[in-house]
């Protein structure tokens, strides 16, 4: 392994949300960015862009399909190589973030008394998108099924009857999160086909947040829902980014794949005068990441899988009362702390007693109370120290 993912890099006092939000004695395992250097080719590309010394407006602000043709072709080839999905360069819209993307889609399709379907527990900004567009949110919660050793591993599944019955004539958009945050599910082809079929029958547009699409653990495979067939693609918006994959989220580069030209036009119109373009450094980083970052990504996945398995083994050995997910993708684990009855909440207990910061489960919606989300995208020594603190805090009870 040429990249040293065990290397600990100080991120404090760097205007870093993850490390500067909490006091210096707190280990942050919360917000979804990793504590690893991004690929060296990306660093080189950024240095070259900075050394140029002039930071004017870059080409590509208007999302003109005749601009940024090289980047468009990189994405076209990537979709074909990874998923056997044939898209066109003009299908691609560049946006500064996936959160911007699904909010933009909801605004574009907003109607009075309209509804947005989501699957909690899920990434909190997805829950907020309906309200942001004066729409109503409707929930089709995922079901946690206990599996594995002593039935402690949570595997979240779709209740398809509930999913279908939740959709009404007012439901305009379904925001899918796949790979799913926070449960780590990578939905199977059969699951995707059933959701897509229901949405087609009921005329609901699918907006699919697939930002973690590259972070998949074998033997699981990511399938973009729009790649299933052309009819589904025409009814879908697919949101992706190099940000989570290559650890460059602060540069704000994402893209939407929108094969239907009328839907694409509506989305662009919804962002008219509001949607900012991609900045100069983000273009350089994204292009370099997709062209030269694959070796780094392969090594990263080995390390993340090691962290995932280390965490699972530790929980099995040290915390028999805690149920947990075994993520199929992402670097996020979803921990069920309800049996410990931690006061005032698991999040606050561990922050105050263990000096470890997780994401509180409550903002993830229905099914989140009593849970925390743990980010294991960090050097194993940091993960180990955090888990040792947890053990001491729990034993203090």
PLY file of the C-alpha trace (Angstrom):
ply
format ascii 1.0
element vertex 397
property float x
property float y
property float z
element edge 396
property int vertex1
property int vertex2
end_header
0.00 0.00 0.00
1.64 3.23 -1.15
-0.67 5.54 0.80
-0.19 5.62 4.57
-3.74 5.83 5.87
-2.44 5.30 9.41
-0.75 8.69 9.29
-2.37 11.11 11.76
-2.68 14.63 10.37
-3.66 17.47 12.68
-6.75 19.21 11.36
-7.43 21.43 14.35
-7.40 25.19 13.89
-7.76 24.81 10.11
-11.38 26.05 9.92
-12.39 22.39 9.76
-16.01 21.68 10.70
-15.21 18.15 11.82
-12.35 19.00 14.18
-12.99 22.62 15.18
-16.66 22.34 16.18
-15.89 20.60 19.47
-13.29 21.30 22.21
-9.75 19.97 21.73
-10.29 17.05 24.14
-13.10 15.59 21.99
-12.47 12.96 19.28
-14.82 13.76 16.37
-16.31 10.77 14.58
-19.28 12.60 13.17
-19.54 14.67 9.95
-18.86 12.64 6.81
-15.40 13.59 5.73
-12.30 11.46 6.18
-9.04 12.18 8.00
-6.83 11.06 5.10
-4.82 13.02 2.57
-6.56 13.07 -0.78
-4.72 11.45 -3.74
-1.34 12.99 -4.54
-2.33 13.73 -8.16
-5.18 15.85 -6.83
-2.81 17.77 -4.56
-0.47 18.29 -7.52
-3.32 19.57 -9.70
-4.41 22.01 -7.00
-0.87 23.27 -6.48
-0.54 23.86 -10.22
-3.82 25.77 -10.29
-2.81 27.89 -7.29
0.62 28.68 -8.73
-1.02 30.10 -11.83
-1.86 33.02 -9.59
-4.99 34.38 -11.27
-8.36 33.08 -10.14
-10.88 34.49 -12.58
-14.20 33.04 -13.61
-13.81 29.51 -15.01
-15.50 28.17 -18.11
-18.57 26.09 -17.30
-20.67 28.45 -15.18
-23.62 28.34 -17.58
-23.86 24.55 -17.88
-23.64 24.96 -21.63
-23.24 21.36 -22.95
-20.56 22.62 -25.34
-18.38 23.71 -22.43
-16.23 21.51 -20.23
-16.39 18.80 -22.88
-13.37 16.96 -21.46
-14.93 16.67 -18.00
-18.22 15.60 -19.53
-16.47 12.87 -21.47
-14.65 11.68 -18.34
-18.02 11.22 -16.61
-19.58 9.57 -19.67
-16.73 7.06 -19.81
-16.85 6.50 -16.07
-20.54 5.62 -16.13
-19.97 3.26 -19.04
-16.97 1.56 -17.45
-18.38 1.18 -13.94
-22.07 0.53 -14.66
-22.45 -0.19 -18.39
-24.62 2.92 -18.42
-24.59 4.91 -21.64
-25.28 8.58 -21.02
-24.78 11.61 -23.24
-22.52 14.59 -22.43
-25.50 16.95 -22.51
-27.24 14.87 -19.80
-24.78 16.25 -17.24
-25.41 19.34 -15.13
-22.59 20.60 -12.90
-23.67 21.74 -9.44
-21.76 22.77 -6.30
-23.18 19.99 -4.12
-25.50 17.00 -3.94
-27.59 18.73 -1.25
-27.99 21.63 -3.67
-28.95 19.04 -6.28
-31.85 17.36 -4.53
-33.16 20.69 -3.24
-33.02 22.03 -6.77
-34.97 19.04 -8.10
-37.66 19.41 -5.43
-37.99 23.13 -6.19
-38.22 22.39 -9.90
-41.09 19.94 -9.35
-42.81 21.75 -6.49
-46.58 22.07 -6.61
-49.14 23.30 -4.12
-49.96 20.45 -1.73
-47.22 18.40 -3.37
-45.40 15.65 -1.49
-41.82 14.35 -1.34
-41.24 10.70 -0.41
-38.22 9.73 1.71
-36.94 6.62 3.54
-35.90 7.40 7.11
-33.72 7.11 9.02
-31.88 9.11 6.40
-29.40 11.96 5.88
-31.06 14.99 7.56
-30.90 17.42 4.59
-32.99 14.92 2.61
-35.67 15.19 5.29
-35.61 19.00 5.02
-35.88 19.25 1.22
-39.69 19.10 1.09
-40.17 21.91 3.61
-37.57 24.03 1.81
-39.82 23.97 -1.26
-43.09 24.38 0.69
-43.96 20.75 0.05
-45.09 18.01 2.43
-42.73 15.19 3.41
-44.07 11.64 3.52
-42.10 8.79 5.06
-41.73 5.15 4.05
-39.33 4.04 6.80
-36.75 1.33 6.26
-37.15 -1.71 8.49
-34.25 -2.86 10.69
-33.92 -6.64 10.60
-31.54 -8.31 13.07
-29.11 -10.77 11.52
-25.62 -12.16 12.10
-23.92 -13.36 15.25
-26.48 -13.43 18.07
-28.72 -11.32 15.81
-26.92 -8.09 16.61
-26.26 -6.85 13.09
-28.96 -4.56 11.70
-29.85 -4.99 8.04
-32.29 -2.33 6.84
-34.88 -3.46 4.31
-37.67 -1.89 2.29
-41.32 -2.54 3.10
-42.59 -2.36 -0.48
-46.25 -2.34 0.50
-45.61 0.62 2.78
-43.51 2.27 0.07
-46.28 1.94 -2.51
-49.14 2.84 -0.17
-47.38 5.99 1.05
-47.40 7.44 -2.47
-50.48 9.48 -3.33
-51.52 11.55 -6.33
-49.78 14.49 -4.65
-46.40 12.71 -4.45
-44.11 14.34 -7.02
-40.60 13.25 -6.04
-38.96 10.30 -4.32
-35.52 11.09 -2.89
-33.57 7.84 -2.87
-30.31 7.62 -0.93
-28.14 4.81 -2.31
-25.71 3.84 -0.87
-27.87 4.69 2.08
-26.76 7.15 4.73
-26.72 6.29 7.65
-27.50 2.56 7.40
-24.78 1.70 4.85
-27.16 -0.33 2.67
-26.26 -0.79 -1.00
-29.59 -1.66 -2.55
-29.74 -4.68 -4.81
-30.91 -4.70 -8.40
-34.18 -6.35 -7.39
-34.85 -3.69 -4.73
-34.06 -0.90 -7.17
-36.25 -2.41 -9.88
-39.24 -2.68 -7.53
-38.88 0.92 -6.32
-38.44 2.17 -9.89
-41.47 0.21 -11.13
-43.69 1.67 -8.42
-42.48 5.21 -9.18
-43.10 4.73 -12.90
-46.60 3.40 -12.29
-47.46 6.27 -9.99
-45.67 8.96 -12.02
-43.19 9.95 -9.32
-39.81 11.35 -10.35
-36.82 9.64 -8.71
-34.06 11.88 -7.41
-31.22 9.58 -6.39
-28.47 10.77 -4.04
-25.59 8.46 -4.97
-22.73 10.48 -3.50
-21.16 7.38 -1.88
-21.37 5.35 -5.11
-17.62 4.60 -5.23
-17.31 3.53 -1.59
-18.60 -0.03 -1.84
-17.33 -3.13 -0.02
-17.05 -6.42 -1.89
-19.09 -8.45 -2.74
-21.67 -5.66 -2.97
-22.02 -3.62 -6.15
-23.47 -0.19 -6.71
-26.10 0.11 -9.44
-27.40 3.58 -10.36
-31.18 3.23 -10.41
-31.28 5.15 -13.69
-28.95 2.58 -15.27
-31.61 -0.15 -15.04
-33.25 0.86 -18.32
-34.01 3.91 -20.44
-37.58 4.41 -19.20
-36.33 4.61 -15.62
-33.48 6.91 -16.68
-35.98 9.31 -18.27
-37.82 9.41 -14.94
-34.70 9.99 -12.83
-32.13 12.50 -11.69
-28.88 10.92 -10.50
-26.61 12.93 -8.18
-22.94 12.00 -7.82
-19.66 13.64 -6.84
-15.97 12.92 -6.33
-16.19 14.62 -2.93
-16.76 11.67 -0.58
-14.79 9.27 -2.78
-11.56 11.26 -2.89
-12.03 13.29 0.32
-12.45 16.69 -1.33
-15.93 17.78 -0.08
-14.77 21.29 0.81
-14.13 22.03 -2.87
-17.83 21.62 -3.72
-18.00 19.78 -7.01
-20.95 17.56 -7.93
-23.00 16.70 -10.96
-26.50 15.62 -11.89
-27.25 13.19 -14.71
-30.63 14.10 -16.22
-31.36 12.21 -19.44
-34.81 13.75 -19.97
-34.33 17.16 -21.69
-37.58 18.65 -20.38
-36.74 17.72 -16.79
-33.22 19.08 -17.31
-34.68 22.37 -18.52
-36.98 22.62 -15.48
-34.06 22.04 -13.12
-31.92 24.69 -14.81
-34.84 27.13 -14.70
-35.34 26.50 -10.97
-31.73 27.50 -10.34
-31.71 30.53 -12.62
-30.00 33.41 -10.83
-29.48 31.28 -7.71
-27.29 28.36 -8.70
-23.59 29.16 -8.50
-21.02 27.61 -10.79
-18.09 25.36 -9.95
-14.98 27.16 -8.72
-11.60 27.00 -10.44
-9.90 24.74 -7.90
-12.81 22.31 -7.80
-12.58 21.75 -11.57
-8.88 20.95 -11.28
-9.36 18.58 -8.35
-12.32 16.70 -9.79
-10.70 16.14 -13.17
-7.49 14.88 -11.56
-9.36 12.65 -9.10
-11.34 10.87 -11.79
-8.35 10.52 -14.12
-5.60 9.60 -11.67
-7.20 8.63 -8.33
-8.18 5.00 -8.87
-5.09 3.41 -7.29
-5.58 5.56 -4.20
-9.27 4.63 -4.11
-8.50 0.90 -4.27
-6.13 1.25 -1.32
-8.65 3.36 0.58
-11.36 0.71 0.25
-9.05 -1.92 1.73
-8.31 0.34 4.70
-11.95 1.33 5.24
-13.06 -2.30 5.15
-10.40 -3.04 7.76
-11.77 -0.25 9.95
-15.34 -1.47 9.45
-14.41 -5.01 10.47
-12.31 -3.76 13.39
-15.27 -1.75 14.66
-17.67 -4.67 14.27
-15.30 -7.02 16.07
-14.84 -4.55 18.89
-18.59 -4.12 19.33
-19.11 -7.89 19.35
-16.48 -8.32 22.05
-16.93 -5.28 24.26
-20.56 -4.15 23.93
-22.99 -7.09 23.76
-25.97 -4.78 24.22
-25.25 -2.58 21.19
-26.77 -3.55 17.84
-25.10 -2.13 14.75
-25.00 -2.10 10.98
-22.30 -3.82 8.93
-22.10 -1.22 6.13
-22.14 -2.53 2.58
-20.94 0.88 1.46
-19.94 4.31 2.87
-17.66 4.79 5.88
-20.58 5.29 8.26
-21.87 2.88 10.90
-25.26 3.17 12.56
-25.24 2.10 16.22
-28.32 1.22 18.26
-27.65 2.34 21.84
-31.21 2.03 23.15
-30.54 -0.98 25.38
-27.96 1.01 27.35
-30.59 3.63 28.31
-28.03 6.45 28.21
-29.15 9.79 29.61
-29.98 12.37 28.42
-29.27 10.73 25.05
-26.52 8.49 23.62
-25.08 11.43 21.67
-24.88 13.69 24.72
-23.70 10.91 27.02
-20.72 10.02 24.84
-19.89 13.65 24.16
-19.90 14.53 27.85
-18.64 11.31 29.45
-16.35 9.85 26.76
-15.37 13.05 24.92
-16.32 11.42 21.61
-18.59 13.23 19.16
-20.97 11.19 17.01
-23.97 12.31 14.98
-27.12 12.20 17.07
-29.63 9.78 15.55
-32.69 11.97 16.15
-32.12 14.37 13.18
-32.14 11.32 10.85
-35.88 11.08 11.39
-38.21 8.17 12.08
-36.21 5.35 13.68
-33.27 7.51 14.71
-33.92 8.06 18.42
-31.46 6.14 20.57
-28.99 5.74 17.70
-25.72 7.44 16.81
-23.86 7.56 13.50
-20.14 6.81 13.64
-17.68 7.87 10.91
-14.87 5.29 10.70
-13.01 7.13 7.94
-10.09 7.92 10.23
-6.71 6.37 11.14
-7.26 3.20 13.13
-5.36 4.55 16.12
-7.92 7.37 16.44
-10.78 4.89 16.07
-9.22 2.64 18.70
-8.79 5.52 21.17
-12.39 6.59 20.69
-13.66 3.05 21.30
-11.51 2.74 24.43
-13.13 5.93 25.72
-16.56 4.49 24.99
-15.80 1.36 26.95
-14.67 3.33 29.98
-17.73 5.59 29.85
-20.13 2.65 29.55
-18.44 0.77 32.39
-18.85 3.86 34.57
-22.58 3.19 34.54
0 1
1 2
2 3
3 4
4 5
5 6
6 7
7 8
8 9
9 10
10 11
11 12
12 13
13 14
14 15
15 16
16 17
17 18
18 19
19 20
20 21
21 22
22 23
23 24
24 25
25 26
26 27
27 28
28 29
29 30
30 31
31 32
32 33
33 34
34 35
35 36
36 37
37 38
38 39
39 40
40 41
41 42
42 43
43 44
44 45
45 46
46 47
47 48
48 49
49 50
50 51
51 52
52 53
53 54
54 55
55 56
56 57
57 58
58 59
59 60
60 61
61 62
62 63
63 64
64 65
65 66
66 67
67 68
68 69
69 70
70 71
71 72
72 73
73 74
74 75
75 76
76 77
77 78
78 79
79 80
80 81
81 82
82 83
83 84
84 85
85 86
86 87
87 88
88 89
89 90
90 91
91 92
92 93
93 94
94 95
95 96
96 97
97 98
98 99
99 100
100 101
101 102
102 103
103 104
104 105
105 106
106 107
107 108
108 109
109 110
110 111
111 112
112 113
113 114
114 115
115 116
116 117
117 118
118 119
119 120
120 121
121 122
122 123
123 124
124 125
125 126
126 127
127 128
128 129
129 130
130 131
131 132
132 133
133 134
134 135
135 136
136 137
137 138
138 139
139 140
140 141
141 142
142 143
143 144
144 145
145 146
146 147
147 148
148 149
149 150
150 151
151 152
152 153
153 154
154 155
155 156
156 157
157 158
158 159
159 160
160 161
161 162
162 163
163 164
164 165
165 166
166 167
167 168
168 169
169 170
170 171
171 172
172 173
173 174
174 175
175 176
176 177
177 178
178 179
179 180
180 181
181 182
182 183
183 184
184 185
185 186
186 187
187 188
188 189
189 190
190 191
191 192
192 193
193 194
194 195
195 196
196 197
197 198
198 199
199 200
200 201
201 202
202 203
203 204
204 205
205 206
206 207
207 208
208 209
209 210
210 211
211 212
212 213
213 214
214 215
215 216
216 217
217 218
218 219
219 220
220 221
221 222
222 223
223 224
224 225
225 226
226 227
227 228
228 229
229 230
230 231
231 232
232 233
233 234
234 235
235 236
236 237
237 238
238 239
239 240
240 241
241 242
242 243
243 244
244 245
245 246
246 247
247 248
248 249
249 250
250 251
251 252
252 253
253 254
254 255
255 256
256 257
257 258
258 259
259 260
260 261
261 262
262 263
263 264
264 265
265 266
266 267
267 268
268 269
269 270
270 271
271 272
272 273
273 274
274 275
275 276
276 277
277 278
278 279
279 280
280 281
281 282
282 283
283 284
284 285
285 286
286 287
287 288
288 289
289 290
290 291
291 292
292 293
293 294
294 295
295 296
296 297
297 298
298 299
299 300
300 301
301 302
302 303
303 304
304 305
305 306
306 307
307 308
308 309
309 310
310 311
311 312
312 313
313 314
314 315
315 316
316 317
317 318
318 319
319 320
320 321
321 322
322 323
323 324
324 325
325 326
326 327
327 328
328 329
329 330
330 331
331 332
332 333
333 334
334 335
335 336
336 337
337 338
338 339
339 340
340 341
341 342
342 343
343 344
344 345
345 346
346 347
347 348
348 349
349 350
350 351
351 352
352 353
353 354
354 355
355 356
356 357
357 358
358 359
359 360
360 361
361 362
362 363
363 364
364 365
365 366
366 367
367 368
368 369
369 370
370 371
371 372
372 373
373 374
374 375
375 376
376 377
377 378
378 379
379 380
380 381
381 382
382 383
383 384
384 385
385 386
386 387
387 388
388 389
389 390
390 391
391 392
392 393
393 394
394 395
395 396
